[in-house]
Amino acid sequence: METVESNGQPVLLVLRALKLGDLMVAVPALRGLKRAFPEHRILYAAPAWVAEALDLVGGIQLLPTPGLEAPLALPPRNG
């Protein structure tokens, strides 16, 4: 399992990033977080294939989250 070292630096974790569109609409908020918390390291939890697009945003680190794209195996609901 991959770990993320903070080296004493505060960390902000951005969640709910499953597809490219989630990243695109989050860019203004990510930039706002960078301005509001310049001393923090910002981690963006998303599938690994988002890395290249995230690099274009700049200053945000990817936290790979394998398996998020797989549908949940839930039993059918009765009712």
Beta strands, then each sheet from edge to edge (+ up, - down):
strand 1: 11-14
strand 2: 41-46
strand 3: 61-64
sheet 1: 1+ 2+ 3+
end
